[in-house]
Amino acid sequence: MENKNAYEKPITLKNILKFAVPTIAMTVFMSFYTMVDGLFVSNLIGTDALSAINLTAPVIQFL
């Protein structure tokens, strides 16, 4: 089988899932990480630290 560029392959469900599944998995993982991090920070440090995380999180994700 010859090596083809991923964008030259035909569009099938298998090829779409090959790109989509890792992205979906990382999004779910990052969501759980953010929730657990928020719980620990708010319980151990306080609400000011939780507010700081919530204000800077969009900037960090944008980068």
CHARMM-style PDB file with segment names, atoms N, HN, CA, C and O in Angstrom:
ATOM      1  N   MET     1       0.847  -1.181   0.000  1.00  0.00      PROA
ATOM      2  CA  MET     1       0.000   0.000   0.000  1.00  0.00      PROA
ATOM      3  C   MET     1       0.888   1.238   0.000  1.00  0.00      PROA
ATOM      4  O   MET     1       1.846   1.335   0.766  1.00  0.00      PROA
ATOM      5  N   GLU     2       0.561   2.146  -0.843  1.00  0.00      PROA
ATOM      6  HN  GLU     2      -0.218   2.067  -1.465  1.00  0.00      PROA
ATOM      7  CA  GLU     2       1.382   3.346  -0.932  1.00  0.00      PROA
ATOM      8  C   GLU     2       0.969   4.359   0.126  1.00  0.00      PROA
ATOM      9  O   GLU     2      -0.189   4.418   0.539  1.00  0.00      PROA
ATOM     10  N   ASN     3       1.939   5.148   0.550  1.00  0.00      PROA
ATOM     11  HN  ASN     3       2.880   5.100   0.215  1.00  0.00      PROA
ATOM     12  CA  ASN     3       1.659   6.173   1.561  1.00  0.00      PROA
ATOM     13  C   ASN     3       0.965   7.349   0.905  1.00  0.00      PROA
ATOM     14  O   ASN     3       1.477   7.935  -0.049  1.00  0.00      PROA
ATOM     15  N   LYS     4      -0.200   7.688   1.423  1.00  0.00      PROA
ATOM     16  HN  LYS     4      -0.616   7.213   2.198  1.00  0.00      PROA
ATOM     17  CA  LYS     4      -0.950   8.824   0.916  1.00  0.00      PROA
ATOM     18  C   LYS     4      -1.018   9.894   1.986  1.00  0.00      PROA
ATOM     19  O   LYS     4      -1.021   9.604   3.182  1.00  0.00      PROA
ATOM     20  N   ASN     5      -1.073  11.108   1.543  1.00  0.00      PROA
ATOM     21  HN  ASN     5      -1.071  11.344   0.572  1.00  0.00      PROA
ATOM     22  CA  ASN     5      -1.324  12.216   2.451  1.00  0.00      PROA
ATOM     23  C   ASN     5      -2.711  12.007   3.059  1.00  0.00      PROA
ATOM     24  O   ASN     5      -3.617  11.531   2.375  1.00  0.00      PROA
ATOM     25  N   ALA     6      -2.883  12.351   4.308  1.00  0.00      PROA
ATOM     26  HN  ALA     6      -2.147  12.738   4.864  1.00  0.00      PROA
ATOM     27  CA  ALA     6      -4.173  12.135   4.984  1.00  0.00      PROA
ATOM     28  C   ALA     6      -5.303  12.891   4.300  1.00  0.00      PROA
ATOM     29  O   ALA     6      -6.461  12.479   4.368  1.00  0.00      PROA
ATOM     30  N   TYR     7      -4.969  13.994   3.643  1.00  0.00      PROA
ATOM     31  HN  TYR     7      -4.029  14.329   3.587  1.00  0.00      PROA
ATOM     32  CA  TYR     7      -6.002  14.791   2.984  1.00  0.00      PROA
ATOM     33  C   TYR     7      -6.342  14.278   1.593  1.00  0.00      PROA
ATOM     34  O   TYR     7      -7.321  14.719   0.991  1.00  0.00      PROA
ATOM     35  N   GLU     8      -5.545  13.353   1.081  1.00  0.00      PROA
ATOM     36  HN  GLU     8      -4.749  12.995   1.570  1.00  0.00      PROA
ATOM     37  CA  GLU     8      -5.821  12.771  -0.228  1.00  0.00      PROA
ATOM     38  C   GLU     8      -6.650  11.496  -0.132  1.00  0.00      PROA
ATOM     39  O   GLU     8      -7.122  10.985  -1.148  1.00  0.00      PROA
ATOM     40  N   LYS     9      -6.828  10.980   1.077  1.00  0.00      PROA
ATOM     41  HN  LYS     9      -6.444  11.395   1.902  1.00  0.00      PROA
ATOM     42  CA  LYS     9      -7.607   9.760   1.259  1.00  0.00      PROA
ATOM     43  C   LYS     9      -9.089  10.064   1.086  1.00  0.00      PROA
ATOM     44  O   LYS     9      -9.514  11.197   1.313  1.00  0.00      PROA
ATOM     45  N   PRO    10      -9.874   9.082   0.691  1.00  0.00      PROA
ATOM     46  CA  PRO    10     -11.319   9.314   0.554  1.00  0.00      PROA
ATOM     47  C   PRO    10     -11.966   9.592   1.909  1.00  0.00      PROA
ATOM     48  O   PRO    10     -11.491   9.133   2.948  1.00  0.00      PROA
ATOM     49  N   ILE    11     -13.040  10.338   1.874  1.00  0.00      PROA
ATOM     50  HN  ILE    11     -13.426  10.710   1.030  1.00  0.00      PROA
ATOM     51  CA  ILE    11     -13.754  10.696   3.104  1.00  0.00      PROA
ATOM     52  C   ILE    11     -14.682   9.539   3.477  1.00  0.00      PROA
ATOM     53  O   ILE    11     -15.700   9.289   2.832  1.00  0.00      PROA
ATOM     54  N   THR    12     -14.287   8.845   4.546  1.00  0.00      PROA
ATOM     55  HN  THR    12     -13.460   9.048   5.070  1.00  0.00      PROA
ATOM     56  CA  THR    12     -15.098   7.759   5.075  1.00  0.00      PROA
ATOM     57  C   THR    12     -15.275   7.984   6.566  1.00  0.00      PROA
ATOM     58  O   THR    12     -14.591   8.809   7.171  1.00  0.00      PROA
ATOM     59  N   LEU    13     -16.193   7.248   7.140  1.00  0.00      PROA
ATOM     60  HN  LEU    13     -16.749   6.578   6.648  1.00  0.00      PROA
ATOM     61  CA  LEU    13     -16.432   7.371   8.580  1.00  0.00      PROA
ATOM     62  C   LEU    13     -15.182   7.003   9.369  1.00  0.00      PROA
ATOM     63  O   LEU    13     -14.881   7.641  10.377  1.00  0.00      PROA
ATOM     64  N   LYS    14     -14.459   5.994   8.929  1.00  0.00      PROA
ATOM     65  HN  LYS    14     -14.703   5.476   8.110  1.00  0.00      PROA
ATOM     66  CA  LYS    14     -13.240   5.575   9.613  1.00  0.00      PROA
ATOM     67  C   LYS    14     -12.190   6.687   9.598  1.00  0.00      PROA
ATOM     68  O   LYS    14     -11.543   6.946  10.613  1.00  0.00      PROA
ATOM     69  N   ASN    15     -12.021   7.340   8.456  1.00  0.00      PROA
ATOM     70  HN  ASN    15     -12.547   7.130   7.631  1.00  0.00      PROA
ATOM     71  CA  ASN    15     -11.036   8.418   8.360  1.00  0.00      PROA
ATOM     72  C   ASN    15     -11.456   9.641   9.167  1.00  0.00      PROA
ATOM     73  O   ASN    15     -10.608  10.321   9.744  1.00  0.00      PROA
ATOM     74  N   ILE    16     -12.735   9.923   9.213  1.00  0.00      PROA
ATOM     75  HN  ILE    16     -13.424   9.370   8.744  1.00  0.00      PROA
ATOM     76  CA  ILE    16     -13.218  11.051  10.016  1.00  0.00      PROA
ATOM     77  C   ILE    16     -12.992  10.772  11.499  1.00  0.00      PROA
ATOM     78  O   ILE    16     -12.538  11.647  12.236  1.00  0.00      PROA
ATOM     79  N   LEU    17     -13.310   9.555  11.934  1.00  0.00      PROA
ATOM     80  HN  LEU    17     -13.679   8.845  11.335  1.00  0.00      PROA
ATOM     81  CA  LEU    17     -13.125   9.196  13.338  1.00  0.00      PROA
ATOM     82  C   LEU    17     -11.656   9.186  13.727  1.00  0.00      PROA
ATOM     83  O   LEU    17     -11.320   9.467  14.877  1.00  0.00      PROA
ATOM     84  N   LYS    18     -10.784   8.868  12.791  1.00  0.00      PROA
ATOM     85  HN  LYS    18     -11.057   8.640  11.856  1.00  0.00      PROA
ATOM     86  CA  LYS    18      -9.357   8.854  13.076  1.00  0.00      PROA
ATOM     87  C   LYS    18      -8.873  10.254  13.484  1.00  0.00      PROA
ATOM     88  O   LYS    18      -7.962  10.379  14.302  1.00  0.00      PROA
ATOM     89  N   PHE    19      -9.472  11.288  12.925  1.00  0.00      PROA
ATOM     90  HN  PHE    19     -10.213  11.186  12.261  1.00  0.00      PROA
ATOM     91  CA  PHE    19      -9.127  12.652  13.303  1.00  0.00      PROA
ATOM     92  C   PHE    19      -9.947  13.149  14.491  1.00  0.00      PROA
ATOM     93  O   PHE    19      -9.432  13.897  15.322  1.00  0.00      PROA
ATOM     94  N   ALA    20     -11.207  12.747  14.584  1.00  0.00      PROA
ATOM     95  HN  ALA    20     -11.626  12.139  13.909  1.00  0.00      PROA
ATOM     96  CA  ALA    20     -12.118  13.314  15.570  1.00  0.00      PROA
ATOM     97  C   ALA    20     -11.951  12.717  16.960  1.00  0.00      PROA
ATOM     98  O   ALA    20     -12.053  13.447  17.947  1.00  0.00      PROA
ATOM     99  N   VAL    21     -11.700  11.431  17.072  1.00  0.00      PROA
ATOM    100  HN  VAL    21     -11.618  10.839  16.271  1.00  0.00      PROA
ATOM    101  CA  VAL    21     -11.660  10.766  18.379  1.00  0.00      PROA
ATOM    102  C   VAL    21     -10.562  11.335  19.287  1.00  0.00      PROA
ATOM    103  O   VAL    21     -10.847  11.593  20.456  1.00  0.00      PROA
ATOM    104  N   PRO    22      -9.333  11.543  18.823  1.00  0.00      PROA
ATOM    105  CA  PRO    22      -8.336  12.135  19.724  1.00  0.00      PROA
ATOM    106  C   PRO    22      -8.703  13.548  20.185  1.00  0.00      PROA
ATOM    107  O   PRO    22      -8.440  13.917  21.330  1.00  0.00      PROA
ATOM    108  N   THR    23      -9.301  14.321  19.309  1.00  0.00      PROA
ATOM    109  HN  THR    23      -9.515  14.021  18.380  1.00  0.00      PROA
ATOM    110  CA  THR    23      -9.708  15.673  19.684  1.00  0.00      PROA
ATOM    111  C   THR    23     -10.821  15.640  20.725  1.00  0.00      PROA
ATOM    112  O   THR    23     -10.790  16.401  21.692  1.00  0.00      PROA
ATOM    113  N   ILE    24     -11.787  14.778  20.534  1.00  0.00      PROA
ATOM    114  HN  ILE    24     -11.812  14.161  19.748  1.00  0.00      PROA
ATOM    115  CA  ILE    24     -12.885  14.651  21.490  1.00  0.00      PROA
ATOM    116  C   ILE    24     -12.366  14.159  22.837  1.00  0.00      PROA
ATOM    117  O   ILE    24     -12.775  14.664  23.882  1.00  0.00      PROA
ATOM    118  N   ALA    25     -11.465  13.174  22.815  1.00  0.00      PROA
ATOM    119  HN  ALA    25     -11.133  12.764  21.965  1.00  0.00      PROA
ATOM    120  CA  ALA    25     -10.914  12.635  24.060  1.00  0.00      PROA
ATOM    121  C   ALA    25     -10.147  13.707  24.832  1.00  0.00      PROA
ATOM    122  O   ALA    25     -10.296  13.807  26.050  1.00  0.00      PROA
ATOM    123  N   MET    26      -9.343  14.496  24.158  1.00  0.00      PROA
ATOM    124  HN  MET    26      -9.222  14.414  23.169  1.00  0.00      PROA
ATOM    125  CA  MET    26      -8.589  15.546  24.843  1.00  0.00      PROA
ATOM    126  C   MET    26      -9.510  16.642  25.382  1.00  0.00      PROA
ATOM    127  O   MET    26      -9.248  17.197  26.449  1.00  0.00      PROA
ATOM    128  N   THR    27     -10.568  16.953  24.667  1.00  0.00      PROA
ATOM    129  HN  THR    27     -10.781  16.502  23.801  1.00  0.00      PROA
ATOM    130  CA  THR    27     -11.515  17.955  25.154  1.00  0.00      PROA
ATOM    131  C   THR    27     -12.201  17.477  26.428  1.00  0.00      PROA
ATOM    132  O   THR    27     -12.356  18.249  27.374  1.00  0.00      PROA
ATOM    133  N   VAL    28     -12.614  16.216  26.462  1.00  0.00      PROA
ATOM    134  HN  VAL    28     -12.488  15.588  25.694  1.00  0.00      PROA
ATOM    135  CA  VAL    28     -13.240  15.653  27.661  1.00  0.00      PROA
ATOM    136  C   VAL    28     -12.243  15.631  28.816  1.00  0.00      PROA
ATOM    137  O   VAL    28     -12.586  15.996  29.941  1.00  0.00      PROA
ATOM    138  N   PHE    29     -11.003  15.202  28.539  1.00  0.00      PROA
ATOM    139  HN  PHE    29     -10.724  14.906  27.626  1.00  0.00      PROA
ATOM    140  CA  PHE    29      -9.979  15.161  29.574  1.00  0.00      PROA
ATOM    141  C   PHE    29      -9.708  16.550  30.141  1.00  0.00      PROA
ATOM    142  O   PHE    29      -9.604  16.708  31.357  1.00  0.00      PROA
ATOM    143  N   MET    30      -9.593  17.552  29.284  1.00  0.00      PROA
ATOM    144  HN  MET    30      -9.677  17.424  28.296  1.00  0.00      PROA
ATOM    145  CA  MET    30      -9.331  18.916  29.754  1.00  0.00      PROA
ATOM    146  C   MET    30     -10.514  19.463  30.556  1.00  0.00      PROA
ATOM    147  O   MET    30     -10.311  20.224  31.502  1.00  0.00      PROA
ATOM    148  N   SER    31     -11.734  19.093  30.198  1.00  0.00      PROA
ATOM    149  HN  SER    31     -11.898  18.474  29.430  1.00  0.00      PROA
ATOM    150  CA  SER    31     -12.906  19.531  30.956  1.00  0.00      PROA
ATOM    151  C   SER    31     -12.895  18.929  32.359  1.00  0.00      PROA
ATOM    152  O   SER    31     -13.149  19.628  33.340  1.00  0.00      PROA
ATOM    153  N   PHE    32     -12.600  17.629  32.454  1.00  0.00      PROA
ATOM    154  HN  PHE    32     -12.394  17.062  31.657  1.00  0.00      PROA
ATOM    155  CA  PHE    32     -12.513  17.000  33.773  1.00  0.00      PROA
ATOM    156  C   PHE    32     -11.379  17.594  34.590  1.00  0.00      PROA
ATOM    157  O   PHE    32     -11.532  17.818  35.791  1.00  0.00      PROA
ATOM    158  N   TYR    33     -10.249  17.850  33.957  1.00  0.00      PROA
ATOM    159  HN  TYR    33     -10.125  17.668  32.982  1.00  0.00      PROA
ATOM    160  CA  TYR    33      -9.111  18.429  34.653  1.00  0.00      PROA
ATOM    161  C   TYR    33      -9.476  19.804  35.212  1.00  0.00      PROA
ATOM    162  O   TYR    33      -9.128  20.119  36.350  1.00  0.00      PROA
ATOM    163  N   THR    34     -10.163  20.611  34.438  1.00  0.00      PROA
ATOM    164  HN  THR    34     -10.447  20.355  33.513  1.00  0.00      PROA
ATOM    165  CA  THR    34     -10.563  21.947  34.883  1.00  0.00      PROA
ATOM    166  C   THR    34     -11.531  21.867  36.055  1.00  0.00      PROA
ATOM    167  O   THR    34     -11.419  22.644  37.004  1.00  0.00      PROA
ATOM    168  N   MET    35     -12.486  20.930  35.999  1.00  0.00      PROA
ATOM    169  HN  MET    35     -12.577  20.299  35.228  1.00  0.00      PROA
ATOM    170  CA  MET    35     -13.442  20.796  37.100  1.00  0.00      PROA
ATOM    171  C   MET    35     -12.763  20.337  38.386  1.00  0.00      PROA
ATOM    172  O   MET    35     -13.014  20.897  39.454  1.00  0.00      PROA
ATOM    173  N   VAL    36     -11.909  19.326  38.291  1.00  0.00      PROA
ATOM    174  HN  VAL    36     -11.705  18.872  37.424  1.00  0.00      PROA
ATOM    175  CA  VAL    36     -11.221  18.816  39.478  1.00  0.00      PROA
ATOM    176  C   VAL    36     -10.268  19.863  40.035  1.00  0.00      PROA
ATOM    177  O   VAL    36     -10.175  20.037  41.250  1.00  0.00      PROA
ATOM    178  N   ASP    37      -9.560  20.559  39.155  1.00  0.00      PROA
ATOM    179  HN  ASP    37      -9.635  20.417  38.168  1.00  0.00      PROA
ATOM    180  CA  ASP    37      -8.663  21.630  39.588  1.00  0.00      PROA
ATOM    181  C   ASP    37      -9.447  22.726  40.319  1.00  0.00      PROA
ATOM    182  O   ASP    37      -8.990  23.243  41.339  1.00  0.00      PROA
ATOM    183  N   GLY    38     -10.603  23.071  39.806  1.00  0.00      PROA
ATOM    184  HN  GLY    38     -10.974  22.652  38.978  1.00  0.00      PROA
ATOM    185  CA  GLY    38     -11.437  24.079  40.467  1.00  0.00      PROA
ATOM    186  C   GLY    38     -11.904  23.635  41.837  1.00  0.00      PROA
ATOM    187  O   GLY    38     -11.944  24.433  42.773  1.00  0.00      PROA
ATOM    188  N   LEU    39     -12.261  22.356  41.961  1.00  0.00      PROA
ATOM    189  HN  LEU    39     -12.229  21.708  41.200  1.00  0.00      PROA
ATOM    190  CA  LEU    39     -12.689  21.852  43.266  1.00  0.00      PROA
ATOM    191  C   LEU    39     -11.557  21.909  44.285  1.00  0.00      PROA
ATOM    192  O   LEU    39     -11.760  22.359  45.413  1.00  0.00      PROA
ATOM    193  N   PHE    40     -10.375  21.459  43.898  1.00  0.00      PROA
ATOM    194  HN  PHE    40     -10.210  21.094  42.982  1.00  0.00      PROA
ATOM    195  CA  PHE    40      -9.240  21.487  44.820  1.00  0.00      PROA
ATOM    196  C   PHE    40      -8.849  22.916  45.186  1.00  0.00      PROA
ATOM    197  O   PHE    40      -8.611  23.220  46.355  1.00  0.00      PROA
ATOM    198  N   VAL    41      -8.784  23.781  44.194  1.00  0.00      PROA
ATOM    199  HN  VAL    41      -8.977  23.534  43.245  1.00  0.00      PROA
ATOM    200  CA  VAL    41      -8.368  25.167  44.468  1.00  0.00      PROA
ATOM    201  C   VAL    41      -9.382  25.856  45.363  1.00  0.00      PROA
ATOM    202  O   VAL    41      -8.998  26.527  46.321  1.00  0.00      PROA
ATOM    203  N   SER    42     -10.658  25.705  45.075  1.00  0.00      PROA
ATOM    204  HN  SER    42     -10.969  25.160  44.296  1.00  0.00      PROA
ATOM    205  CA  SER    42     -11.662  26.411  45.877  1.00  0.00      PROA
ATOM    206  C   SER    42     -11.720  25.872  47.307  1.00  0.00      PROA
ATOM    207  O   SER    42     -11.953  26.638  48.243  1.00  0.00      PROA
ATOM    208  N   ASN    43     -11.514  24.574  47.489  1.00  0.00      PROA
ATOM    209  HN  ASN    43     -11.326  23.952  46.729  1.00  0.00      PROA
ATOM    210  CA  ASN    43     -11.569  24.001  48.837  1.00  0.00      PROA
ATOM    211  C   ASN    43     -10.294  24.244  49.635  1.00  0.00      PROA
ATOM    212  O   ASN    43     -10.358  24.451  50.847  1.00  0.00      PROA
ATOM    213  N   LEU    44      -9.144  24.222  48.979  1.00  0.00      PROA
ATOM    214  HN  LEU    44      -9.093  24.054  47.995  1.00  0.00      PROA
ATOM    215  CA  LEU    44      -7.878  24.321  49.701  1.00  0.00      PROA
ATOM    216  C   LEU    44      -7.329  25.750  49.789  1.00  0.00      PROA
ATOM    217  O   LEU    44      -6.730  26.120  50.799  1.00  0.00      PROA
ATOM    218  N   ILE    45      -7.526  26.542  48.754  1.00  0.00      PROA
ATOM    219  HN  ILE    45      -8.012  26.242  47.934  1.00  0.00      PROA
ATOM    220  CA  ILE    45      -6.928  27.884  48.739  1.00  0.00      PROA
ATOM    221  C   ILE    45      -7.973  28.964  48.970  1.00  0.00      PROA
ATOM    222  O   ILE    45      -7.760  29.874  49.771  1.00  0.00      PROA
ATOM    223  N   GLY    46      -9.099  28.871  48.275  1.00  0.00      PROA
ATOM    224  HN  GLY    46      -9.272  28.132  47.623  1.00  0.00      PROA
ATOM    225  CA  GLY    46     -10.152  29.847  48.487  1.00  0.00      PROA
ATOM    226  C   GLY    46     -10.764  30.341  47.190  1.00  0.00      PROA
ATOM    227  O   GLY    46     -10.342  29.978  46.092  1.00  0.00      PROA
ATOM    228  N   THR    47     -11.769  31.176  47.355  1.00  0.00      PROA
ATOM    229  HN  THR    47     -12.112  31.470  48.247  1.00  0.00      PROA
ATOM    230  CA  THR    47     -12.519  31.637  46.195  1.00  0.00      PROA
ATOM    231  C   THR    47     -11.751  32.650  45.355  1.00  0.00      PROA
ATOM    232  O   THR    47     -11.985  32.746  44.150  1.00  0.00      PROA
ATOM    233  N   ASP    48     -10.841  33.405  45.961  1.00  0.00      PROA
ATOM    234  HN  ASP    48     -10.651  33.326  46.939  1.00  0.00      PROA
ATOM    235  CA  ASP    48     -10.046  34.357  45.175  1.00  0.00      PROA
ATOM    236  C   ASP    48      -9.152  33.624  44.175  1.00  0.00      PROA
ATOM    237  O   ASP    48      -9.014  34.053  43.029  1.00  0.00      PROA
ATOM    238  N   ALA    49      -8.553  32.532  44.606  1.00  0.00      PROA
ATOM    239  HN  ALA    49      -8.665  32.184  45.536  1.00  0.00      PROA
ATOM    240  CA  ALA    49      -7.711  31.741  43.702  1.00  0.00      PROA
ATOM    241  C   ALA    49      -8.539  31.101  42.606  1.00  0.00      PROA
ATOM    242  O   ALA    49      -8.093  31.019  41.462  1.00  0.00      PROA
ATOM    243  N   LEU    50      -9.739  30.646  42.938  1.00  0.00      PROA
ATOM    244  HN  LEU    50     -10.102  30.712  43.868  1.00  0.00      PROA
ATOM    245  CA  LEU    50     -10.622  30.074  41.928  1.00  0.00      PROA
ATOM    246  C   LEU    50     -11.014  31.122  40.901  1.00  0.00      PROA
ATOM    247  O   LEU    50     -11.082  30.828  39.708  1.00  0.00      PROA
ATOM    248  N   SER    51     -11.269  32.331  41.348  1.00  0.00      PROA
ATOM    249  HN  SER    51     -11.214  32.571  42.317  1.00  0.00      PROA
ATOM    250  CA  SER    51     -11.591  33.419  40.423  1.00  0.00      PROA
ATOM    251  C   SER    51     -10.414  33.725  39.503  1.00  0.00      PROA
ATOM    252  O   SER    51     -10.602  33.979  38.313  1.00  0.00      PROA
ATOM    253  N   ALA    52      -9.214  33.702  40.046  1.00  0.00      PROA
ATOM    254  HN  ALA    52      -9.062  33.496  41.013  1.00  0.00      PROA
ATOM    255  CA  ALA    52      -8.027  33.955  39.233  1.00  0.00      PROA
ATOM    256  C   ALA    52      -7.857  32.877  38.163  1.00  0.00      PROA
ATOM    257  O   ALA    52      -7.509  33.180  37.022  1.00  0.00      PROA
ATOM    258  N   ILE    53      -8.100  31.637  38.529  1.00  0.00      PROA
ATOM    259  HN  ILE    53      -8.383  31.391  39.456  1.00  0.00      PROA
ATOM    260  CA  ILE    53      -7.997  30.555  37.541  1.00  0.00      PROA
ATOM    261  C   ILE    53      -9.043  30.722  36.449  1.00  0.00      PROA
ATOM    262  O   ILE    53      -8.742  30.560  35.267  1.00  0.00      PROA
ATOM    263  N   ASN    54     -10.271  31.044  36.842  1.00  0.00      PROA
ATOM    264  HN  ASN    54     -10.515  31.176  37.803  1.00  0.00      PROA
ATOM    265  CA  ASN    54     -11.340  31.199  35.866  1.00  0.00      PROA
ATOM    266  C   ASN    54     -11.128  32.397  34.942  1.00  0.00      PROA
ATOM    267  O   ASN    54     -11.599  32.399  33.804  1.00  0.00      PROA
ATOM    268  N   LEU    55     -10.426  33.403  35.426  1.00  0.00      PROA
ATOM    269  HN  LEU    55     -10.043  33.401  36.350  1.00  0.00      PROA
ATOM    270  CA  LEU    55     -10.140  34.556  34.567  1.00  0.00      PROA
ATOM    271  C   LEU    55      -8.996  34.282  33.590  1.00  0.00      PROA
ATOM    272  O   LEU    55      -9.009  34.781  32.465  1.00  0.00      PROA
ATOM    273  N   THR    56      -8.020  33.500  34.011  1.00  0.00      PROA
ATOM    274  HN  THR    56      -8.010  33.094  34.925  1.00  0.00      PROA
ATOM    275  CA  THR    56      -6.858  33.247  33.143  1.00  0.00      PROA
ATOM    276  C   THR    56      -7.003  32.007  32.271  1.00  0.00      PROA
ATOM    277  O   THR    56      -6.254  31.857  31.306  1.00  0.00      PROA
ATOM    278  N   ALA    57      -7.931  31.122  32.574  1.00  0.00      PROA
ATOM    279  HN  ALA    57      -8.540  31.244  33.358  1.00  0.00      PROA
ATOM    280  CA  ALA    57      -8.083  29.885  31.802  1.00  0.00      PROA
ATOM    281  C   ALA    57      -8.348  30.126  30.312  1.00  0.00      PROA
ATOM    282  O   ALA    57      -7.739  29.444  29.488  1.00  0.00      PROA
ATOM    283  N   PRO    58      -9.218  31.052  29.926  1.00  0.00      PROA
ATOM    284  CA  PRO    58      -9.422  31.285  28.493  1.00  0.00      PROA
ATOM    285  C   PRO    58      -8.169  31.769  27.776  1.00  0.00      PROA
ATOM    286  O   PRO    58      -7.933  31.408  26.623  1.00  0.00      PROA
ATOM    287  N   VAL    59      -7.371  32.579  28.450  1.00  0.00      PROA
ATOM    288  HN  VAL    59      -7.563  32.871  29.387  1.00  0.00      PROA
ATOM    289  CA  VAL    59      -6.141  33.084  27.846  1.00  0.00      PROA
ATOM    290  C   VAL    59      -5.166  31.936  27.616  1.00  0.00      PROA
ATOM    291  O   VAL    59      -4.546  31.849  26.556  1.00  0.00      PROA
ATOM    292  N   ILE    60      -5.027  31.059  28.600  1.00  0.00      PROA
ATOM    293  HN  ILE    60      -5.530  31.129  29.461  1.00  0.00      PROA
ATOM    294  CA  ILE    60      -4.110  29.926  28.476  1.00  0.00      PROA
ATOM    295  C   ILE    60      -4.584  28.980  27.384  1.00  0.00      PROA
ATOM    296  O   ILE    60      -3.761  28.473  26.621  1.00  0.00      PROA
ATOM    297  N   GLN    61      -5.880  28.725  27.285  1.00  0.00      PROA
ATOM    298  HN  GLN    61      -6.549  29.136  27.905  1.00  0.00      PROA
ATOM    299  CA  GLN    61      -6.381  27.834  26.257  1.00  0.00      PROA
ATOM    300  C   GLN    61      -6.248  28.462  24.880  1.00  0.00      PROA
ATOM    301  O   GLN    61      -6.068  27.743  23.896  1.00  0.00      PROA
ATOM    302  N   PHE    62      -6.330  29.762  24.785  1.00  0.00      PROA
ATOM    303  HN  PHE    62      -6.475  30.345  25.584  1.00  0.00      PROA
ATOM    304  CA  PHE    62      -6.156  30.427  23.495  1.00  0.00      PROA
ATOM    305  C   PHE    62      -4.729  30.273  23.004  1.00  0.00      PROA
ATOM    306  O   PHE    62      -4.494  30.087  21.810  1.00  0.00      PROA
ATOM    307  N   LEU    63      -3.776  30.349  23.924  1.00  0.00      PROA
ATOM    308  HN  LEU    63      -3.967  30.500  24.894  1.00  0.00      PROA
ATOM    309  CA  LEU    63      -2.373  30.217  23.538  1.00  0.00      PROA
ATOM    310  C   LEU    63      -2.079  28.789  23.128  1.00  0.00      PROA
ATOM    311  OT1 LEU    63      -0.946  28.472  22.767  1.00  0.00      PROA
TER     312      LEU     63
END
